[in-house]
Amino acid sequence: MKFLRQREKKERHRTTFFLGLFTGCSIALIAAIIVSIHARNLLRHEGRGQYMDNIFPLYSLFGYFILHMIMYGANTYFWRRFRVNYTFIFGFKQGTEMGFREIFLIASGLSVLAFAAVLSNLDMEMYPETQRFQTLTELVPLGLVTVVLLITFCPFNIIYRSSRFFLIRCAWHCICAPLYKVTFSDFFLADQLTSQVQAIRSVQFYICYYAWGNFKRRSNKCLQSDLYKNMLIVVAIIPFWWRVLQCLRRLFEEKNHMQGLNSLKYFSTVIALVMRTIYDLRRQMFWRIMAATTSGVTTICSTYWDIVIDWGLLQKNAKNRWLRDELLIPYNAVYFVVIVVNILLRLVWMQLILDLDEAPFLHRRAMIALVACLEIIRRGIWNFFRLENEHFNNVGKYRAFKAIPLPFYYEDQKIM
């Protein structure tokens, strides 16, 4: 009975207060950045290209993480609203899991730090009194990354230590795949990382910019290095390769042929990423054809797997026609809309092949960041329906039994 009961987590007013405070500060900082850009007419400034090539990738890293946390917080809210026992499925220790308010709090706090760093960077360049601190100005993004890493690996019982360590443990299992038995949380995190390819490449750019580039003069020669170009391919395929190894581990352990097919799906994505990256670096017709072919194949396979396997939809003989027997959302139209949205966002895979990253009204770096944000949004939508299908059917076979404990809520002091 103790295992079946899900203890009610007490909400703290200070969490809501600081969430509102940080959200308001983020909005104010965004407004200040817009005013600063407009006052200096930076969109037409001669140094715009240099800024976008060198500084924008440094700060866009935080944008990817913040957006992903917002999407995960929204997932948590809707899982709780529709009574999906996500704490049991993920294997969280009861009473220590983060709710949507805590996740939004972390996201808003990180956004305050990131926007404050961007604004300070712009202000230090704007005023003559601070222009002599050019080295300090360029080190602001690196300092922010250092602060985030220190908080993440902080051993003290502050800032949701249990959740931080749970994330670190899952990340370690992904890195060491296939040495560890694959749990739902390990598989789920690895899938999240496949949608953060640009964030991983931003980390690579950090290393190149501060270690090999002349950051004091805001210049780098990363793309002129063959080693850097090769690493662009390597870092892009790392999360997908982790998923391949996880699927192979489960294939040999469980003798489930679906895991073999899933590993082939991820391997096709690895090939597509390699071809797309080579084409992006060389811009030759042969590589464009290869990139278009491999990207088309993996887009079709991944879209089918998302909708039919991961979400369990498009079942012809289901009680809810073309969906599945059990649904959480009472409006069937939502599922059809989500199917269309997933297909459209999957087609973003083709943006490099069709040269959509060279829009005349956006810098190429900004277009790449926009495409990466769309992929993060697609992953957030995928998360909800993937866990819904797991909640009903245990399709991933991650649990030893199919039944899920019902979310009985109770107060500790009321139990006799």
C-alpha positions in Angstrom: 0.0 0.0 0.0 2.9 2.3 0.7 4.2 1.7 -2.8 0.9 2.2 -4.5 0.2 5.5 -2.8 1.7 8.5 -4.4 2.5 11.1 -1.7 1.2 14.6 -2.4 4.0 17.0 -2.8 3.4 20.2 -0.8 3.6 23.3 -2.9 5.7 26.2 -1.5 4.6 29.8 -1.9 8.2 31.0 -2.3 8.6 28.9 -5.5 5.6 30.7 -7.0 6.9 34.0 -5.8 10.4 33.6 -7.2 9.0 32.2 -10.5 6.9 35.4 -10.9 9.9 37.5 -9.9 12.3 35.9 -12.4 9.7 35.9 -15.1 9.1 39.6 -14.7 12.9 40.3 -14.6 13.3 38.2 -17.8 10.6 40.3 -19.6 12.2 43.5 -18.4 15.7 42.4 -19.6 14.3 41.4 -23.0 12.7 44.8 -23.4 16.1 46.4 -22.4 18.0 44.4 -25.0 15.5 45.4 -27.7 15.9 49.1 -26.7 19.7 48.8 -26.7 19.7 47.2 -30.1 17.4 49.9 -31.5 19.3 52.7 -29.9 22.6 51.6 -31.4 20.9 50.5 -34.7 22.8 47.2 -34.4 20.7 45.5 -37.1 22.5 47.6 -39.7 25.8 48.0 -37.9 28.9 47.1 -39.8 29.9 44.7 -37.0 26.6 42.8 -37.2 28.1 39.9 -39.1 31.1 39.6 -36.8 28.8 39.6 -33.7 26.5 36.9 -35.2 29.4 34.7 -36.2 31.2 34.9 -32.9 29.0 36.0 -30.0 25.5 34.8 -31.0 26.4 31.1 -31.0 27.7 31.6 -27.4 24.5 32.9 -26.1 22.2 30.8 -28.2 23.4 27.8 -26.2 21.4 29.1 -23.2 18.4 29.8 -25.4 18.2 26.1 -26.4 18.4 24.9 -22.8 15.8 27.4 -21.6 13.3 26.5 -24.3 13.8 22.8 -23.6 13.1 23.3 -19.9 10.0 25.3 -20.7 8.7 22.5 -22.9 9.5 19.9 -20.3 7.8 22.0 -17.6 4.7 22.3 -19.9 4.9 18.5 -20.3 5.0 18.0 -16.6 2.0 20.3 -16.1 -0.1 18.4 -18.7 1.0 15.0 -17.4 -0.2 16.0 -14.0 -3.4 17.5 -15.3 -4.3 14.3 -17.2 -3.1 12.1 -14.4 -0.2 10.4 -16.1 2.0 8.8 -13.4 5.2 10.2 -14.8 7.1 10.0 -11.5 6.6 6.2 -11.5 7.5 5.8 -15.2 10.7 7.8 -14.9 11.6 6.1 -11.6 11.7 9.3 -9.6 11.9 9.0 -5.8 8.6 10.1 -4.5 8.6 13.5 -2.9 11.9 14.6 -4.6 10.7 15.0 -8.2 10.4 18.5 -9.6 7.0 19.8 -10.5 6.2 22.2 -13.3 6.6 25.2 -11.0 10.1 24.2 -10.0 11.1 23.5 -13.6 9.8 26.9 -14.7 11.6 28.4 -11.8 15.0 27.0 -13.0 14.2 28.0 -16.6 13.3 31.6 -15.6 16.3 31.9 -13.3 18.7 30.8 -16.1 17.0 33.2 -18.5 17.6 36.1 -16.1 21.3 35.2 -16.0 21.5 34.8 -19.8 19.6 38.0 -20.6 21.6 39.9 -18.0 24.8 38.7 -19.6 23.7 39.7 -23.1 22.7 43.2 -21.9 25.9 43.7 -19.9 27.8 42.6 -23.0 26.0 45.2 -25.1 26.3 48.0 -22.5 30.0 47.5 -22.0 30.5 48.0 -25.7 28.1 51.0 -25.9 29.8 53.3 -23.4 33.3 54.6 -23.9 34.1 54.3 -20.2 33.8 50.5 -20.4 35.2 49.8 -23.8 38.7 49.4 -22.4 37.4 46.3 -20.6 37.1 44.4 -23.9 38.7 41.2 -22.6 36.2 41.1 -19.7 33.4 41.8 -22.0 34.2 38.8 -24.2 34.6 36.5 -21.1 31.0 37.1 -20.0 29.6 34.1 -21.8 32.3 31.8 -20.6 31.7 33.0 -17.0 28.0 32.2 -17.4 28.8 28.7 -18.5 31.1 28.2 -15.6 28.4 29.3 -13.1 25.9 26.9 -14.6 28.4 24.0 -14.5 29.2 24.8 -10.8 25.6 24.8 -9.9 24.9 21.6 -11.8 27.7 19.6 -10.1 27.4 21.3 -6.7 27.5 18.6 -4.0 25.6 20.6 -1.4 21.9 20.0 -0.8 20.7 23.2 -2.5 18.9 23.9 -5.8 17.2 20.5 -6.2 20.3 18.4 -5.6 18.4 15.0 -6.0 17.1 16.1 -9.4 20.5 17.3 -10.5 22.2 14.1 -9.5 19.4 12.0 -11.1 20.1 13.9 -14.4 23.9 13.5 -14.0 23.4 9.7 -13.4 21.2 9.3 -16.5 23.7 11.3 -18.6 26.5 9.1 -17.4 24.5 6.0 -18.4 24.0 7.5 -21.9 27.7 8.3 -22.2 28.7 4.8 -21.1 26.1 3.0 -23.3 25.8 0.0 -23.7 27.5 -0.8 -20.4 24.4 -0.1 -18.3 20.9 -1.6 -18.5 18.7 0.8 -20.3 15.9 2.3 -18.2 13.1 4.6 -19.4 14.8 7.7 -18.0 18.1 6.8 -19.8 16.3 6.3 -23.1 14.2 9.4 -22.6 17.3 11.6 -21.9 19.2 10.3 -24.9 16.2 11.1 -27.1 16.2 14.7 -25.7 19.8 15.0 -26.6 19.1 14.1 -30.2 17.1 17.3 -30.4 20.0 19.3 -29.0 22.5 18.9 -31.8 23.0 22.6 -32.2 23.5 23.0 -28.5 26.3 20.4 -28.5 27.8 22.2 -31.5 27.7 25.4 -29.5 29.7 23.7 -26.8 32.3 22.8 -29.4 32.3 26.4 -30.6 33.0 27.5 -27.0 36.1 25.4 -26.9 37.3 26.5 -30.3 36.5 30.2 -29.7 38.2 30.5 -26.3 41.0 28.0 -26.8 42.1 28.5 -30.5 40.4 31.8 -31.5 41.4 35.4 -30.7 38.3 36.1 -28.6 39.8 39.5 -27.5 39.3 40.7 -31.1 36.1 38.8 -31.6 37.5 36.6 -34.4 38.0 32.9 -34.9 39.2 30.6 -37.6 37.3 27.5 -36.6 35.7 26.8 -39.9 39.1 27.0 -41.6 40.3 24.1 -39.5 39.8 20.5 -40.9 39.8 19.2 -37.3 36.9 21.5 -36.4 35.0 20.5 -39.5 35.4 16.8 -38.7 34.3 17.4 -35.1 31.1 19.0 -36.4 30.2 15.7 -37.8 31.3 13.7 -34.7 29.5 15.8 -32.1 26.3 15.8 -34.2 26.1 12.0 -34.3 27.1 11.3 -30.7 23.5 11.4 -29.2 22.1 9.3 -32.1 25.0 6.8 -31.6 24.1 6.5 -28.0 20.6 5.6 -28.9 21.9 3.0 -31.4 24.0 1.4 -28.6 21.0 1.5 -26.2 18.8 -0.3 -28.7 21.4 -2.9 -29.4 21.8 -3.6 -25.7 18.1 -4.1 -25.4 18.1 -6.3 -28.6 20.6 -8.7 -27.1 19.0 -8.7 -23.7 15.3 -9.0 -24.6 15.6 -10.6 -28.1 13.1 -8.0 -29.3 13.4 -7.4 -33.0 11.7 -4.0 -32.8 14.8 -2.7 -30.9 16.9 -3.8 -33.9 14.7 -1.9 -36.3 14.9 1.1 -33.9 18.7 1.0 -34.0 18.6 1.0 -37.8 16.3 4.0 -37.7 18.9 5.9 -35.6 21.7 4.6 -37.7 20.0 6.0 -40.8 19.9 9.4 -39.0 23.6 9.2 -38.3 24.3 8.7 -42.0 21.9 11.5 -42.9 23.7 13.9 -40.5 27.1 13.0 -41.9 25.9 13.6 -45.4 24.2 16.9 -44.5 27.3 18.2 -42.7 29.6 17.3 -45.5 27.3 19.1 -48.0 27.1 22.1 -45.7 30.9 22.4 -45.6 31.5 21.6 -49.3 28.4 22.7 -51.1 28.8 20.3 -54.1 26.0 18.8 -56.1 27.0 15.2 -55.4 26.9 15.8 -51.6 23.6 17.7 -52.0 22.0 14.6 -53.7 23.4 12.3 -51.1 22.2 14.5 -48.3 18.7 14.9 -49.8 18.4 11.2 -50.3 19.5 10.1 -46.8 17.6 12.9 -45.1 14.4 12.0 -47.0 14.7 8.3 -46.0 15.3 9.1 -42.3 12.6 11.7 -42.2 10.0 9.2 -43.5 11.2 6.4 -41.2 11.4 8.7 -38.1 7.9 10.2 -38.8 6.3 6.8 -39.1 8.0 5.6 -36.0 7.0 8.7 -34.0 3.3 8.4 -34.9 2.7 4.6 -35.1 5.3 3.1 -32.7 6.0 5.8 -30.1 2.5 7.4 -30.0 0.6 4.2 -30.9 -1.7 6.2 -33.3 -3.1 5.5 -36.7 -4.5 2.1 -35.7 -7.2 1.2 -38.2 -9.4 -1.0 -35.9 -9.1 1.1 -32.8 -12.2 2.3 -30.9 -11.1 5.9 -31.7 -10.8 5.5 -35.5 -7.2 6.0 -36.8 -6.0 6.8 -33.3 -5.9 4.2 -30.5 -8.3 2.6 -28.0 -7.4 4.7 -25.0 -6.8 8.4 -25.1 -6.2 11.0 -22.5 -7.3 14.1 -24.3 -11.1 14.1 -24.9 -10.9 15.9 -28.2 -9.7 13.6 -31.0 -9.0 16.5 -33.3 -6.0 17.4 -31.1 -4.3 14.1 -32.1 -4.8 14.7 -35.8 -3.5 18.3 -35.5 -0.4 17.0 -33.6 0.2 14.4 -36.3 0.3 17.1 -39.0 2.5 19.4 -36.9 5.0 16.6 -36.2 5.2 15.9 -40.0 5.7 19.5 -40.8 8.4 19.9 -38.1 10.1 16.7 -39.2 10.4 18.3 -42.7 12.7 20.9 -41.1 15.3 18.2 -41.5 15.4 19.2 -45.2 16.2 22.9 -44.5 19.9 22.5 -45.1 19.3 20.7 -48.4 16.9 23.3 -49.7 19.1 26.2 -48.5 16.4 27.6 -46.3 19.1 28.6 -43.8 20.0 31.5 -46.1 16.8 33.6 -45.8 17.4 37.2 -46.9 15.8 38.7 -43.8 17.7 36.6 -41.3 21.3 36.0 -40.7 22.3 32.4 -41.3 23.2 31.9 -37.6 19.8 33.1 -36.6 18.1 30.8 -39.1 20.0 27.8 -37.8 18.9 28.8 -34.2 15.3 29.1 -35.3 15.4 25.6 -36.9 17.0 24.2 -33.8 14.2 25.8 -31.7 11.5 24.2 -33.9 13.1 20.8 -33.3 13.1 21.4 -29.6 9.4 22.3 -29.8 8.7 19.1 -31.8 10.5 17.1 -29.1 8.4 18.7 -26.4 5.2 17.7 -28.2 6.6 14.2 -28.8 7.3 13.9 -25.0 3.7 14.2 -23.9 2.2 11.7 -26.4 5.1 9.3 -25.9 4.6 9.1 -22.2 0.8 8.9 -22.7 1.3 5.8 -24.8 3.7 4.4 -22.2 1.3 5.1 -19.4 -1.5 3.1 -21.1 0.4 0.3 -22.8 3.9 -0.1 -21.5 5.0 -0.1 -25.2 8.6 0.3 -24.3 8.6 -2.8 -22.0 10.6 -0.9 -19.5 8.6 -2.0 -16.5 8.5 -5.5 -15.1 4.7 -5.3 -15.0 2.1 -3.5 -17.1 0.0 -2.0 -14.3 0.8 1.5 -13.1 0.1 2.6 -9.6 -2.9 4.9 -9.4 -2.2 8.4 -8.3 -3.8 8.2 -4.8 -3.0 11.4 -3.0 -2.8 11.7 0.7 -1.4 13.8 3.5 1.2 12.1 5.7 -0.3 13.4 8.9 -3.8 12.0 8.0 -2.6 8.3 7.7 -3.3 6.3 10.9 
